[in-house]
Amino acid sequence: MKVLIVGGGPAGSLSAIAVGKHHDVLIVEEHQSAGFPVQCAGLISSDCYGRLRRLSKCKLNDIRGAFFIAPNGDYVELEGKCGGVVVERKILDRDLLAKASELAEVWVKSKFVDARDGKAKIIRFGEMKLVKFDAIIGADGIYSAVARCFNFDRPKILPAVQMECRYKALSDDMVELFFGNSYSDGFFAYAIPLDETARIGVVSRSNPKLYLDNLIKRHPSASKRIKSDKVIELNVGAIPIGLIDFVKDNVALIGDSAGMVKPYTGGGLFYLLRATEILEECFPDLRKFREEYIKAIGREISFGMRIYKLYSMLNDEEYNYLIKIAKDYSHLAKELHMDNPSTLLKVLPAIIKIVRKPKLLKKLLSVLAT
Ligand SMILES: Cc1cc2nc3c(=O)[nH]c(=O)nc-3n(C[C@H](O)[C@H](O)[C@H](O)COP(=O)(O)OP(=O)(O)OC[C@H]3O[C@@H](n4cnc5c(N)ncnc54)[C@H](O)[C@@H]3O)c2cc1C
């Protein structure tokens, strides 16, 4: 079977590794190489890294947990069931594409533009090529041309901005998450520590650059520790929110193109890795692939959507309160897994007992307990 994979990012390379042993696979990637420009903080769970390690040794740092930082600068330190790892995306993407090229043909500088009747139009080094395919996988990211060509629905998109600069982290093995309505509209800001620097970013429903400026200039804790005079890298990107129906006949979307992203953090690597593991078991039956993926991950993505909704319902005072009371109950975080937001349900009965503000409790229950 001839399989065309559009996109040489992690979703495309891992899809090729999944199906390339038994099928004739061609990857087309519009850039010269994978992993540029980097639009990723590189934080994944150690479970996820454990599954990727055989393909790429791209670890930069181990992460124990996260500081959840309130708008007033107060914070709680939480460690979940599983730690995290910061990876170097340039290395990960390059290694994955190299592994994929052992099983698949790879065309770089080749852009998918259209497809009809089992033939795709690819512009390669300025020339139009017609490529025959039996199945096509759209792993071409958030603005997927494959999704557009085959009239798939599109996920909602949140803009993001990220910079790397010198930073005095609270701890070099803890991520910092900044909540509050001055630092994001409906999401949060973050700092991922590296050696002397950090990747500092904002995901927001609107104007992330404005919120990043607020973090740099006004945040009671972060602003004193960010050294933004020397910005090493600055990127803008976007996060898809919400899984769409990702299979039609002989076409499947995988990765950002399908909204296979945690809606409560913006992390996409684990959910796309799981997709390619399931693809390997089911291919070429794409309907079964969809069914099995929804069985395995669908519940987590829909629960993650509830947490995403909550971000825009909470005000600064409520964030301050939640983070203050969480300090006495930080042991409960051991029940939580960063890849499985539904683990929050395990601590919901405790939350109901602890939260003493009826309006806030009503908000929490209206989203989490339905
Ligand atoms: C600021 C930011 C921070 C993030 N941080 C994290 C994090 O810490 N952890 C995490 O897990 N995730 C994170 N993510 C999400 C993660 O980066 C994505 O989920 C992941 O890159 C998706 O991989 P993909 O292969 O689906 O898409 P991409 O990585 O976007 O790859 C798509 C590929 O397709 C190619 N392409 C596009 N169109 C065409 C075409 N027409 N023809 C040929 N090729 C084409 C592109 O050149 C690209 O190489 C972050 C995202 C952002 C924006």
The ligand as an SDF file (V2000), in Angstrom:
LIG
                    3D

 53 58  0  0  0  0  0  0  0  0999 V2000
    4.8110   27.8760   22.4330 C   0  0  0  0  0  0  0  0  0  0  0  0
    4.5420   26.3980   22.3920 C   0  0  0  0  0  0  0  0  0  0  0  0
    5.0320   25.5920   23.4150 C   0  0  0  0  0  0  0  0  0  0  0  0
    4.7860   24.2060   23.3870 C   0  0  0  0  0  0  0  0  0  0  0  0
    5.2970   23.4480   24.3900 N   0  0  0  0  0  0  0  0  0  0  0  0
    5.0860   22.1150   24.4050 C   0  0  0  0  0  0  0  0  0  0  0  0
    5.6240   21.3030   25.4420 C   0  0  0  0  0  0  0  0  0  0  0  0
    6.2970   21.7840   26.3500 O   0  0  0  0  0  0  0  0  0  0  0  0
    5.3700   19.9650   25.3990 N   0  0  0  0  0  0  0  0  0  0  0  0
    4.6250   19.3870   24.3950 C   0  0  0  0  0  0  0  0  0  0  0  0
    4.3960   18.1680   24.4320 O   0  0  0  0  0  0  0  0  0  0  0  0
    4.1180   20.1440   23.3910 N   0  0  0  0  0  0  0  0  0  0  0  0
    4.3240   21.4800   23.3730 C   0  0  0  0  0  0  0  0  0  0  0  0
    3.8240   22.2430   22.3590 N   0  0  0  0  0  0  0  0  0  0  0  0
    3.0340   21.5870   21.3040 C   0  0  0  0  0  0  0  0  0  0  0  0
    3.9200   20.8420   20.3280 C   0  0  0  0  0  0  0  0  0  0  0  0
    4.9570   21.7050   19.8820 O   0  0  0  0  0  0  0  0  0  0  0  0
    3.0760   20.3360   19.1450 C   0  0  0  0  0  0  0  0  0  0  0  0
    1.9680   19.6360   19.6620 O   0  0  0  0  0  0  0  0  0  0  0  0
    3.8710   19.4410   18.2090 C   0  0  0  0  0  0  0  0  0  0  0  0
    4.9180   20.1410   17.5800 O   0  0  0  0  0  0  0  0  0  0  0  0
    2.9440   18.8900   17.1280 C   0  0  0  0  0  0  0  0  0  0  0  0
    3.6820   18.1050   16.2310 O   0  0  0  0  0  0  0  0  0  0  0  0
    3.1450   17.8740   14.7350 P   0  0  0  0  0  0  0  0  0  0  0  0
    4.1190   16.9480   14.1050 O   0  0  0  0  0  0  0  0  0  0  0  0
    1.7020   17.5340   14.7830 O   0  0  0  0  0  0  0  0  0  0  0  0
    3.2330   19.3140   14.0570 O   0  0  0  0  0  0  0  0  0  0  0  0
    4.5050   20.2120   13.7360 P   0  0  0  0  0  0  0  0  0  0  0  0
    5.5530   20.0290   14.7700 O   0  0  0  0  0  0  0  0  0  0  0  0
    3.9600   21.5780   13.5090 O   0  0  0  0  0  0  0  0  0  0  0  0
    5.0470   19.6120   12.3720 O   0  0  0  0  0  0  0  0  0  0  0  0
    4.3240   19.7880   11.1620 C   0  0  0  0  0  0  0  0  0  0  0  0
    5.3110   19.6560   10.0150 C   0  0  0  0  0  0  0  0  0  0  0  0
    4.5880   19.6980    8.7910 O   0  0  0  0  0  0  0  0  0  0  0  0
    5.2910   20.5270    7.8590 C   0  0  0  0  0  0  0  0  0  0  0  0
    4.2810   21.0440    6.9080 N   0  0  0  0  0  0  0  0  0  0  0  0
    3.2670   21.9050    7.1600 C   0  0  0  0  0  0  0  0  0  0  0  0
    2.5390   22.1120    6.0420 N   0  0  0  0  0  0  0  0  0  0  0  0
    3.1020   21.3530    5.0670 C   0  0  0  0  0  0  0  0  0  0  0  0
    2.7910   21.1370    3.6940 C   0  0  0  0  0  0  0  0  0  0  0  0
    1.7440   21.7430    3.0920 N   0  0  0  0  0  0  0  0  0  0  0  0
    3.5830   20.2920    2.9710 N   0  0  0  0  0  0  0  0  0  0  0  0
    4.6540   19.6630    3.5610 C   0  0  0  0  0  0  0  0  0  0  0  0
    4.9870   19.8460    4.8650 N   0  0  0  0  0  0  0  0  0  0  0  0
    4.2190   20.6720    5.6070 C   0  0  0  0  0  0  0  0  0  0  0  0
    5.9150   21.6070    8.7260 C   0  0  0  0  0  0  0  0  0  0  0  0
    7.0280   22.2050    8.0710 O   0  0  0  0  0  0  0  0  0  0  0  0
    6.3330   20.8190    9.9630 C   0  0  0  0  0  0  0  0  0  0  0  0
    7.6420   20.2820    9.8680 O   0  0  0  0  0  0  0  0  0  0  0  0
    4.0390   23.6220   22.3360 C   0  0  0  0  0  0  0  0  0  0  0  0
    3.5420   24.4410   21.3090 C   0  0  0  0  0  0  0  0  0  0  0  0
    3.7950   25.8110   21.3310 C   0  0  0  0  0  0  0  0  0  0  0  0
    3.2450   26.6640   20.2300 C   0  0  0  0  0  0  0  0  0  0  0  0
  1  2  1  0
  2  3  1  0
  2 52  2  0
  3  4  2  0
  4  5  1  0
  4 50  1  0
  5  6  2  0
  6  7  1  0
  6 13  1  0
  7  8  2  0
  7  9  1  0
  9 10  1  0
 10 11  2  0
 10 12  1  0
 12 13  2  0
 13 14  1  0
 14 15  1  0
 14 50  1  0
 15 16  1  0
 16 17  1  0
 16 18  1  0
 18 19  1  0
 18 20  1  0
 20 21  1  0
 20 22  1  0
 22 23  1  0
 23 24  1  0
 24 25  2  0
 24 26  1  0
 24 27  1  0
 27 28  1  0
 28 29  2  0
 28 30  1  0
 28 31  1  0
 31 32  1  0
 32 33  1  0
 33 34  1  0
 33 48  1  0
 34 35  1  0
 35 36  1  0
 35 46  1  0
 36 37  1  0
 36 45  1  0
 37 38  2  0
 38 39  1  0
 39 40  1  0
 39 45  2  0
 40 41  1  0
 40 42  2  0
 42 43  1  0
 43 44  2  0
 44 45  1  0
 46 47  1  0
 46 48  1  0
 48 49  1  0
 50 51  2  0
 51 52  1  0
 52 53  1  0
M  END
$$$$
